[in-house]
């Protein structure tokens, strides 16, 4: 027996797959309501925006470092924010001493404070002053030590120097600087020779000269010096006297034919022993006189 088909319609095969009709453009987008995973067709993807937080942090750190550097150089070294100390005033001995201390601290101005003629040991002191790393102060105030002469003590760290101050045409200047103590005062501040004394021979002239140096009497030492003695000998004698040089006769040679007397010396200069000599011209017009002197070489 044949059974009729079920339902009102005849049974058909499976429907063909759905797709675009002929002539239609296939839409590339996902159906509406579904998430999209890329930019619209034809547009380039945009890179994500970078955060500027790192840039601001770097700039802030650079400002802090730069500010610290400026502060260090401004207030510490070389200290261009600091008010500069007075290194030139020397109208009074107190001003001159303070200017010396300030010059050591500032590391400038010392050349203007020394006397034109000063002790030989002061050149060593100058080297120490210029190498000082600490602030300098007056540890012993200015006080009188002799006729129109003053002294003070300067301390800069471990450096301790006594300075001797004398007046010059522009105020006061430093004629001597002694390590660990104050320089001894001079017998006289004058640098004009005393009247020439009577001398018997070269040995006598040399003896009078040596006594004057030991007494720190510049006018007396210059009084027995030959008129034609070079300025280096005259100024050198003043420098040795400024530095508390002590002389002792070791041997005397009288060269009668040459008209010369050579006195060989044992010397003590700023605590250091050595040898030196005094030479005289025994045939000078005004009588025997000292023609040369050296406290460190014989």
WOWOLIN-V203721 format. One record per pair of residues at least 24 apart in sequence whose ideal C-beta (glycine too) atoms are under 10 Angstrom apart, sorted by the first residue. I is the first residue (numbers start at 1). J is the second residue. D is the distance in whole Angstrom. If there is no record, write none. Layout:
i=I j=J d=D
i=I j=J d=D
This chain:
i=78 j=107 d=10
i=79 j=106 d=9
i=82 j=106 d=10
i=84 j=108 d=9
i=84 j=109 d=10
i=85 j=109 d=9
i=85 j=135 d=10
i=85 j=136 d=10
i=87 j=112 d=8
i=87 j=113 d=8
i=88 j=112 d=6
i=88 j=113 d=8
i=88 j=171 d=10
i=89 j=113 d=10
i=89 j=171 d=8
i=89 j=172 d=10
i=90 j=165 d=9
i=90 j=167 d=10
i=90 j=168 d=9
i=90 j=170 d=7
i=90 j=171 d=4
i=90 j=172 d=5
i=90 j=173 d=7
i=90 j=174 d=9
i=91 j=170 d=9
i=91 j=171 d=5
i=91 j=172 d=8
i=92 j=142 d=8
i=92 j=150 d=9
i=92 j=165 d=10
i=92 j=167 d=10
i=92 j=171 d=7
i=92 j=172 d=7
i=93 j=142 d=5
i=93 j=143 d=9
i=93 j=144 d=9
i=93 j=148 d=10
i=93 j=149 d=9
i=93 j=150 d=4
i=93 j=151 d=9
i=93 j=152 d=8
i=93 j=163 d=10
i=93 j=165 d=5
i=93 j=166 d=9
i=93 j=167 d=8
i=93 j=171 d=9
i=93 j=172 d=5
i=93 j=173 d=10
i=94 j=138 d=9
i=94 j=141 d=8
i=94 j=142 d=5
i=94 j=150 d=8
i=94 j=152 d=8
i=94 j=165 d=9
i=94 j=172 d=9
i=95 j=142 d=9
i=95 j=171 d=8
i=95 j=172 d=7
i=96 j=142 d=8
i=96 j=150 d=8
i=96 j=152 d=9
i=96 j=163 d=9
i=96 j=165 d=6
i=96 j=166 d=10
i=96 j=167 d=10
i=96 j=168 d=10
i=96 j=171 d=7
i=96 j=172 d=4
i=96 j=173 d=7
i=96 j=174 d=7
i=97 j=138 d=6
i=97 j=140 d=10
i=97 j=141 d=8
i=97 j=142 d=5
i=97 j=150 d=8
i=97 j=151 d=9
i=97 j=152 d=4
i=97 j=153 d=9
i=97 j=154 d=7
i=97 j=163 d=7
i=97 j=165 d=7
i=97 j=172 d=8
i=97 j=174 d=8
i=98 j=136 d=10
i=98 j=137 d=10
i=98 j=138 d=7
i=98 j=142 d=9
i=98 j=152 d=9
i=98 j=154 d=10
i=99 j=171 d=10
i=99 j=172 d=9
i=99 j=174 d=10
i=100 j=129 d=8
i=100 j=136 d=8
i=100 j=138 d=8
i=100 j=152 d=8
i=100 j=154 d=6
i=100 j=161 d=9
i=100 j=163 d=6
i=100 j=165 d=9
i=100 j=173 d=10
i=100 j=174 d=6
i=100 j=177 d=9
i=101 j=129 d=10
i=101 j=135 d=8
i=101 j=136 d=4
i=101 j=137 d=6
i=101 j=138 d=5
i=101 j=139 d=9
i=101 j=152 d=9
i=101 j=154 d=5
i=101 j=155 d=9
i=101 j=156 d=8
i=101 j=163 d=10
i=102 j=135 d=10
i=102 j=136 d=7
i=102 j=137 d=10
i=103 j=129 d=7
i=103 j=130 d=9
i=103 j=136 d=8
i=103 j=154 d=10
i=104 j=128 d=9
i=104 j=129 d=5
i=104 j=130 d=8
i=104 j=131 d=10
i=104 j=132 d=5
i=104 j=134 d=9
i=104 j=135 d=8
i=104 j=136 d=4
i=104 j=137 d=9
i=104 j=154 d=7
i=104 j=155 d=10
i=104 j=156 d=5
i=104 j=157 d=10
i=104 j=159 d=8
i=104 j=161 d=9
i=105 j=132 d=8
i=105 j=134 d=8
i=105 j=135 d=5
i=105 j=136 d=5
i=105 j=137 d=8
i=105 j=156 d=8
i=106 j=135 d=10
i=106 j=136 d=9
i=107 j=131 d=9
i=107 j=132 d=8
i=107 j=133 d=10
i=110 j=174 d=9
i=112 j=170 d=9
i=112 j=173 d=9
i=113 j=163 d=9
i=113 j=165 d=9
i=113 j=171 d=10
i=113 j=172 d=9
i=113 j=173 d=6
i=113 j=174 d=6
i=114 j=163 d=10
i=114 j=173 d=6
i=114 j=174 d=5
i=114 j=175 d=8
i=114 j=176 d=10
i=114 j=177 d=9
i=115 j=164 d=9
i=115 j=165 d=9
i=115 j=166 d=7
i=115 j=167 d=10
i=115 j=168 d=6
i=115 j=172 d=9
i=115 j=173 d=4
i=115 j=174 d=6
i=115 j=175 d=5
i=115 j=176 d=9
i=115 j=238 d=10
i=115 j=242 d=9
i=116 j=168 d=7
i=116 j=169 d=10
i=116 j=173 d=8
i=116 j=175 d=10
i=116 j=235 d=9
i=117 j=168 d=10
i=117 j=173 d=10
i=117 j=175 d=8
i=117 j=191 d=8
i=117 j=218 d=10
i=117 j=234 d=9
i=117 j=235 d=5
i=117 j=236 d=9
i=117 j=238 d=5
i=117 j=239 d=6
i=117 j=242 d=8
i=118 j=164 d=9
i=118 j=166 d=10
i=118 j=173 d=8
i=118 j=174 d=7
i=118 j=175 d=5
i=118 j=176 d=6
i=118 j=177 d=8
i=118 j=238 d=9
i=118 j=239 d=7
i=118 j=242 d=6
i=118 j=243 d=9
i=119 j=164 d=8
i=119 j=174 d=9
i=119 j=175 d=7
i=119 j=176 d=4
i=119 j=177 d=7
i=119 j=178 d=8
i=119 j=183 d=8
i=119 j=238 d=9
i=119 j=239 d=6
i=119 j=240 d=8
i=119 j=241 d=8
i=119 j=242 d=4
i=119 j=243 d=4
i=119 j=244 d=8
i=119 j=245 d=9
i=119 j=269 d=10
i=119 j=270 d=8
i=120 j=176 d=9
i=120 j=236 d=8
i=120 j=239 d=5
i=120 j=240 d=7
i=120 j=242 d=8
i=120 j=243 d=5
i=120 j=245 d=9
i=120 j=269 d=8
i=120 j=270 d=8
i=120 j=295 d=9
i=120 j=296 d=9
i=121 j=176 d=7
i=121 j=177 d=7
i=121 j=178 d=7
i=121 j=179 d=8
i=121 j=183 d=9
i=121 j=239 d=9
i=121 j=240 d=10
i=121 j=242 d=8
i=121 j=243 d=5
i=121 j=244 d=8
i=121 j=245 d=10
i=121 j=269 d=7
i=121 j=270 d=5
i=121 j=271 d=9
i=121 j=272 d=9
i=122 j=161 d=9
i=122 j=163 d=9
i=122 j=164 d=9
i=122 j=174 d=7
i=122 j=175 d=8
i=122 j=176 d=6
i=122 j=177 d=5
i=122 j=178 d=9
i=122 j=183 d=9
i=122 j=239 d=9
i=122 j=242 d=8
i=122 j=243 d=8
i=123 j=177 d=9
i=123 j=239 d=10
i=124 j=161 d=10
i=124 j=177 d=8
i=124 j=179 d=8
i=124 j=270 d=8
i=125 j=154 d=9
i=125 j=159 d=9
i=125 j=161 d=5
i=125 j=162 d=10
i=125 j=163 d=8
i=125 j=174 d=9
i=125 j=176 d=9
i=125 j=177 d=4
i=125 j=178 d=8
i=125 j=179 d=7
i=126 j=174 d=10
i=126 j=177 d=8
i=128 j=156 d=9
i=128 j=158 d=10
i=128 j=159 d=5
i=128 j=160 d=10
i=128 j=161 d=7
i=128 j=177 d=9
i=128 j=179 d=8
i=129 j=154 d=8
i=129 j=156 d=7
i=129 j=159 d=7
i=129 j=161 d=8
i=129 j=177 d=8
i=131 j=156 d=10
i=131 j=159 d=9
i=132 j=156 d=4
i=132 j=157 d=6
i=132 j=158 d=9
i=132 j=159 d=6
i=133 j=157 d=6
i=133 j=158 d=10
i=133 j=159 d=9
i=134 j=158 d=8
i=134 j=159 d=8
i=136 j=161 d=9
i=138 j=163 d=10
i=140 j=182 d=8
i=142 j=172 d=9
i=143 j=182 d=9
i=144 j=185 d=9
i=145 j=182 d=7
i=145 j=183 d=8
i=145 j=184 d=8
i=145 j=185 d=4
i=145 j=186 d=9
i=146 j=184 d=9
i=146 j=185 d=3
i=146 j=186 d=6
i=146 j=187 d=8
i=146 j=188 d=9
i=146 j=189 d=8
i=146 j=216 d=10
i=147 j=185 d=8
i=147 j=186 d=8
i=147 j=187 d=9
i=147 j=188 d=7
i=147 j=189 d=6
i=147 j=190 d=9
i=148 j=172 d=10
i=148 j=186 d=10
i=148 j=188 d=10
i=148 j=189 d=6
i=149 j=175 d=9
i=149 j=183 d=9
i=149 j=185 d=5
i=149 j=186 d=6
i=149 j=188 d=10
i=149 j=189 d=7
i=150 j=185 d=10
i=151 j=176 d=9
i=151 j=178 d=9
i=151 j=181 d=10
i=151 j=182 d=5
i=151 j=183 d=7
i=151 j=184 d=9
i=151 j=185 d=8
i=152 j=182 d=8
i=153 j=178 d=10
i=153 j=180 d=10
i=153 j=181 d=8
i=153 j=182 d=7
i=164 j=242 d=8
i=166 j=242 d=10
i=175 j=238 d=9
i=175 j=239 d=9
i=175 j=242 d=5
i=175 j=243 d=10
i=176 j=239 d=9
i=176 j=241 d=10
i=176 j=242 d=5
i=176 j=243 d=6
i=176 j=244 d=8
i=176 j=270 d=10
i=177 j=242 d=10
i=177 j=243 d=10
i=178 j=243 d=8
i=178 j=244 d=8
i=178 j=270 d=7
i=178 j=271 d=9
i=179 j=270 d=8
i=179 j=271 d=9
i=180 j=271 d=9
i=183 j=216 d=10
i=183 j=242 d=8
i=183 j=243 d=8
i=183 j=244 d=7
i=183 j=270 d=10
i=184 j=216 d=7
i=184 j=242 d=10
i=184 j=243 d=10
i=184 j=244 d=5
i=185 j=216 d=8
i=186 j=215 d=10
i=186 j=216 d=5
i=186 j=217 d=8
i=186 j=218 d=7
i=186 j=238 d=10
i=186 j=241 d=7
i=186 j=242 d=8
i=186 j=244 d=10
i=187 j=212 d=9
i=187 j=215 d=6
i=187 j=216 d=5
i=187 j=217 d=4
i=187 j=218 d=8
i=187 j=219 d=8
i=187 j=220 d=8
i=187 j=221 d=10
i=187 j=241 d=9
i=188 j=215 d=10
i=188 j=216 d=9
i=188 j=217 d=6
i=188 j=218 d=7
i=188 j=219 d=6
i=188 j=220 d=9
i=189 j=218 d=8
i=189 j=219 d=10
i=190 j=217 d=10
i=190 j=218 d=7
i=190 j=219 d=5
i=190 j=222 d=10
i=191 j=218 d=6
i=191 j=219 d=7
i=191 j=222 d=7
i=191 j=234 d=9
i=191 j=235 d=9
i=191 j=238 d=6
i=192 j=218 d=9
i=192 j=219 d=6
i=192 j=222 d=8
i=192 j=223 d=10
i=193 j=218 d=9
i=193 j=219 d=6
i=193 j=220 d=8
i=193 j=221 d=8
i=193 j=222 d=4
i=193 j=223 d=5
i=193 j=224 d=9
i=193 j=225 d=7
i=193 j=227 d=10
i=193 j=234 d=9
i=194 j=218 d=9
i=194 j=219 d=4
i=194 j=220 d=5
i=194 j=221 d=9
i=194 j=222 d=8
i=194 j=223 d=4
i=194 j=224 d=9
i=195 j=219 d=9
i=195 j=223 d=7
i=196 j=222 d=10
i=196 j=223 d=5
i=196 j=224 d=7
i=196 j=225 d=9
i=196 j=227 d=9
i=196 j=286 d=7
i=196 j=287 d=8
i=196 j=289 d=8
i=197 j=223 d=6
i=197 j=224 d=7
i=197 j=287 d=10
i=198 j=287 d=8
i=199 j=223 d=10
i=199 j=224 d=7
i=199 j=280 d=9
i=199 j=282 d=10
i=199 j=284 d=10
i=199 j=286 d=9
i=199 j=287 d=5
i=199 j=288 d=5
i=199 j=289 d=7
i=199 j=290 d=10
i=200 j=287 d=9
i=200 j=288 d=8
i=201 j=254 d=8
i=201 j=256 d=10
i=201 j=261 d=7
i=201 j=280 d=8
i=201 j=282 d=6
i=201 j=287 d=9
i=201 j=288 d=5
i=202 j=252 d=9
i=202 j=253 d=10
i=202 j=254 d=7
i=202 j=255 d=9
i=202 j=256 d=10
i=202 j=259 d=8
i=202 j=260 d=7
i=202 j=261 d=3
i=202 j=262 d=9
i=202 j=263 d=8
i=202 j=278 d=9
i=202 j=279 d=9
i=202 j=280 d=4
i=202 j=281 d=8
i=202 j=282 d=4
i=202 j=283 d=9
i=202 j=284 d=10
i=202 j=287 d=10
i=202 j=288 d=4
i=202 j=289 d=9
i=202 j=290 d=9
i=202 j=291 d=10
i=203 j=249 d=9
i=203 j=252 d=6
i=203 j=254 d=7
i=203 j=261 d=6
i=203 j=263 d=7
i=203 j=280 d=8
i=203 j=282 d=9
i=203 j=288 d=8
i=204 j=261 d=9
i=204 j=280 d=9
i=204 j=287 d=9
i=204 j=288 d=7
i=205 j=261 d=8
i=205 j=263 d=10
i=205 j=278 d=9
i=205 j=280 d=5
i=205 j=281 d=9
i=205 j=282 d=8
i=205 j=284 d=9
i=205 j=287 d=8
i=205 j=288 d=4
i=205 j=289 d=6
i=205 j=290 d=6
i=205 j=291 d=10
i=206 j=247 d=10
i=206 j=249 d=8
i=206 j=252 d=8
i=206 j=261 d=6
i=206 j=262 d=9
i=206 j=263 d=4
i=206 j=265 d=9
i=206 j=277 d=9
i=206 j=278 d=5
i=206 j=279 d=8
i=206 j=280 d=5
i=206 j=288 d=8
i=206 j=289 d=10
i=206 j=290 d=6
i=206 j=293 d=9
i=207 j=249 d=8
i=207 j=252 d=9
i=207 j=263 d=8
i=207 j=278 d=9
i=208 j=288 d=10
i=208 j=289 d=10
i=208 j=290 d=9
i=209 j=237 d=8
i=209 j=247 d=9
i=209 j=263 d=9
i=209 j=278 d=6
i=209 j=280 d=8
i=209 j=289 d=9
i=209 j=290 d=5
i=209 j=293 d=7
i=210 j=246 d=10
i=210 j=247 d=5
i=210 j=248 d=8
i=210 j=249 d=7
i=210 j=263 d=7
i=210 j=265 d=7
i=210 j=278 d=7
i=210 j=290 d=9
i=210 j=293 d=9
i=211 j=247 d=9
i=212 j=237 d=9
i=212 j=241 d=8
i=212 j=247 d=10
i=212 j=290 d=10
i=213 j=237 d=7
i=213 j=240 d=7
i=213 j=241 d=6
i=213 j=245 d=6
i=213 j=246 d=8
i=213 j=247 d=6
i=213 j=265 d=10
i=213 j=267 d=10
i=213 j=278 d=9
i=213 j=293 d=8
i=213 j=295 d=8
i=214 j=241 d=9
i=214 j=244 d=10
i=214 j=245 d=8
i=214 j=246 d=6
i=214 j=247 d=6
i=214 j=248 d=9
i=215 j=241 d=9
i=216 j=240 d=10
i=216 j=241 d=5
i=216 j=242 d=8
i=216 j=243 d=10
i=216 j=244 d=7
i=216 j=245 d=9
i=216 j=246 d=10
i=217 j=241 d=8
i=218 j=242 d=9
i=221 j=290 d=8
i=221 j=293 d=9
i=222 j=290 d=9
i=223 j=289 d=9
i=223 j=290 d=10
i=224 j=280 d=9
i=224 j=287 d=9
i=224 j=288 d=9
i=224 j=289 d=6
i=224 j=290 d=6
i=225 j=280 d=10
i=225 j=289 d=6
i=225 j=290 d=5
i=225 j=291 d=8
i=225 j=292 d=9
i=225 j=293 d=8
i=226 j=280 d=8
i=226 j=281 d=6
i=226 j=284 d=6
i=226 j=285 d=9
i=226 j=286 d=8
i=226 j=287 d=10
i=226 j=288 d=9
i=226 j=289 d=4
i=226 j=290 d=6
i=226 j=291 d=5
i=226 j=292 d=9
i=227 j=284 d=8
i=227 j=285 d=8
i=227 j=286 d=7
i=227 j=289 d=8
i=228 j=281 d=9
i=228 j=284 d=8
i=228 j=285 d=10
i=228 j=289 d=9
i=228 j=291 d=8
i=229 j=281 d=9
i=229 j=284 d=10
i=229 j=289 d=8
i=229 j=290 d=7
i=229 j=291 d=6
i=229 j=292 d=7
i=229 j=293 d=9
i=230 j=291 d=9
i=230 j=292 d=8
i=232 j=292 d=9
i=233 j=279 d=10
i=233 j=290 d=8
i=233 j=291 d=7
i=233 j=292 d=6
i=233 j=293 d=6
i=233 j=294 d=9
i=234 j=293 d=10
i=236 j=292 d=9
i=236 j=293 d=7
i=236 j=294 d=8
i=236 j=295 d=8
i=237 j=290 d=8
i=237 j=292 d=10
i=237 j=293 d=6
i=237 j=295 d=9
i=239 j=295 d=9
i=240 j=267 d=9
i=240 j=269 d=7
i=240 j=276 d=9
i=240 j=293 d=8
i=240 j=294 d=9
i=240 j=295 d=5
i=240 j=296 d=9
i=241 j=295 d=10
i=243 j=269 d=6
i=243 j=270 d=6
i=243 j=295 d=9
i=244 j=268 d=9
i=244 j=269 d=8
i=244 j=270 d=7
i=244 j=271 d=9
i=245 j=269 d=5
i=245 j=270 d=8
i=245 j=274 d=10
i=245 j=276 d=9
i=245 j=293 d=10
i=245 j=295 d=5
i=245 j=296 d=9
i=246 j=271 d=10
i=246 j=273 d=9
i=246 j=295 d=9
i=247 j=276 d=7
i=247 j=277 d=10
i=247 j=278 d=8
i=247 j=293 d=9
i=247 j=295 d=7
i=248 j=273 d=10
i=248 j=276 d=10
i=249 j=278 d=9
i=250 j=275 d=7
i=250 j=276 d=9
i=250 j=277 d=9
i=250 j=298 d=8
i=251 j=277 d=10
i=251 j=298 d=10
i=252 j=278 d=9
i=253 j=277 d=10
i=253 j=279 d=10
i=254 j=280 d=10
i=254 j=282 d=8
i=255 j=279 d=10
i=255 j=282 d=8
i=256 j=282 d=8
i=258 j=282 d=9
i=258 j=283 d=9
i=259 j=283 d=4
i=259 j=284 d=9
i=259 j=288 d=9
i=260 j=288 d=10
i=260 j=291 d=8
i=261 j=288 d=7
i=261 j=290 d=10
i=261 j=291 d=10
i=262 j=292 d=10
i=262 j=298 d=9
i=263 j=290 d=9
i=263 j=293 d=10
i=263 j=298 d=10
i=264 j=298 d=6
i=265 j=293 d=9
i=265 j=294 d=9
i=265 j=295 d=7
i=265 j=298 d=7
i=266 j=298 d=9
i=267 j=294 d=9
i=267 j=295 d=5
i=267 j=296 d=7
i=267 j=297 d=10
i=267 j=298 d=9
i=268 j=295 d=9
i=269 j=295 d=6
i=269 j=296 d=7
i=272 j=296 d=9
i=274 j=298 d=9
